Amino acid sequence: MNLGRAPDEYFGLVNPPVGRSTTITYPSLDAYENPAHKYRYGRLGNPISDKFEQAITAIEGGFGAISASSGLSAITAALTGFVKAGDHILVADSVYPPTRFFCNDVLSRFGVEVEYYDPLIGGGIADLIRDNTAVIYMESPGSGTFDVQDVLAIAAAAKARGVITMIDNTWSAGILFKPLAHGVNISIQSATKYIAGHADVSLGVAVADSEESFKTLRKSMEDFGHCAAPDDLYMGLRGLRTITLRLKQSGDNALKVAQWLQGQDGVQKIYHVALEDDAGHEIWKRDYTGANGLLSILLQPASKDAVRTFIESLELFPIGSSWGGYESILQPQYMKKARSAQPWAEEGFLVRLHIGLEDTEDLIEDLSQALKKFGEKR
Ligand SMILES: *Cc1c(COP(=O)(O)O)cnc(C)c1O
């Protein structure tokens, strides 16, 4: 992927250099007083943020992008830019938990009413839209259980009522799904995941579909002082060079592991969009060009001790948050806290796996021995 480069501007260098400057000097008073002067101050943008934002804008097919220090800061910049006291917003129930905390603990303090909706609601969202609904915030596939939303139907219902739509598009890495082409106004990503791709960078980005929505988004970023570090932006650009290969390998590996896991002793259910019995499978097939490396295992109901034995017996899946790196990792999910519109009723423990670039035979062997120990403890 060759986006976000400009060898002509930099003596032929194939990668744009990192501009590590907060101070930007001006040749004249006229230049200083000209609002269109290209770079003004480090926080407000520099050549490397431009290149990264241009690349993501092209990938997502938008008008313009902002970058931020984390995925969550890109999310909060987008949300705060488009709401005011007295507004109502609709948020998918399977949203990334810190997004839920921000809505509940921050937006509500500023007089915004937050309502969660069933991610599988589709066009039925029309019934929940009120006259003061300002934003519909999607995340698809959702966190933990990967519920695939009918983005097309939700965006159409929103458009009919003049409601802004946003989506957390981190799962697709901007590669597997193009929300703006499906009518969404703002597509947000945690670039910490597949874009950076090596578990070593915190970075966020949000792309707007039009000049109007971009102006609002950009103003919010400036007002809150959001910005990303030049070195991290460089790493984000570097990640883009190999993202399609890494994403494909992780996705192929995860599907193999998911298929193997289905029906194993101790496994109640596997959440993975490419499995034919998955609730979102049909819409995923309609809208997405592939799947990433995530899957979740709903274990059979068991004692906490048995769950602990399963998790701690795994050699190749350390416990950790984040995903989208080169490595496999496991994160326990606490679903009762993560759902409200559709309370979590399953008894088994849910663990999310990210499948990295390792050999799947090794991963399956590891899961097999850990499931055996789980069975012995249950
Ligand atoms: C990790 C994650 C985020 C937050 O990203 P940070 O860069 O860690 O702030 C947001 N949305 C989803 C879906 C994520 O998985």
The ligand as an SDF file (V2000), in Angstrom:
LIG
                    3D

 15 15  0  0  0  0  0  0  0  0999 V2000
   -9.0850   -0.8700   21.3350 C   0  0  0  0  0  0  0  0  0  0  0  0
  -10.3470   -0.3330   20.8120 C   0  0  0  0  0  0  0  0  0  0  0  0
  -10.6380    1.0170   20.9170 C   0  0  0  0  0  0  0  0  0  0  0  0
   -9.7660    2.0150   21.6690 C   0  0  0  0  0  0  0  0  0  0  0  0
   -8.5400    2.1560   21.1060 O   0  0  0  0  0  0  0  0  0  0  0  0
   -7.2820    2.8020   21.8860 P   0  0  0  0  0  0  0  0  0  0  0  0
   -6.3680    3.1270   20.7680 O   0  0  0  0  0  0  0  0  0  0  0  0
   -6.7860    1.7300   22.7990 O   0  0  0  0  0  0  0  0  0  0  0  0
   -7.7980    3.9750   22.6170 O   0  0  0  0  0  0  0  0  0  0  0  0
  -11.7960    1.4830   20.3540 C   0  0  0  0  0  0  0  0  0  0  0  0
  -12.6370    0.6580   19.7230 N   0  0  0  0  0  0  0  0  0  0  0  0
  -12.4130   -0.6670   19.6170 C   0  0  0  0  0  0  0  0  0  0  0  0
  -13.3840   -1.5170   18.9050 C   0  0  0  0  0  0  0  0  0  0  0  0
  -11.2590   -1.2020   20.1620 C   0  0  0  0  0  0  0  0  0  0  0  0
  -11.0590   -2.5130   20.0870 O   0  0  0  0  0  0  0  0  0  0  0  0
  1  2  1  0
  2  3  1  0
  2 14  2  0
  3  4  1  0
  3 10  2  0
  4  5  1  0
  5  6  1  0
  6  7  2  0
  6  8  1  0
  6  9  1  0
 10 11  1  0
 11 12  2  0
 12 13  1  0
 12 14  1  0
 14 15  1  0
M  END
$$$$
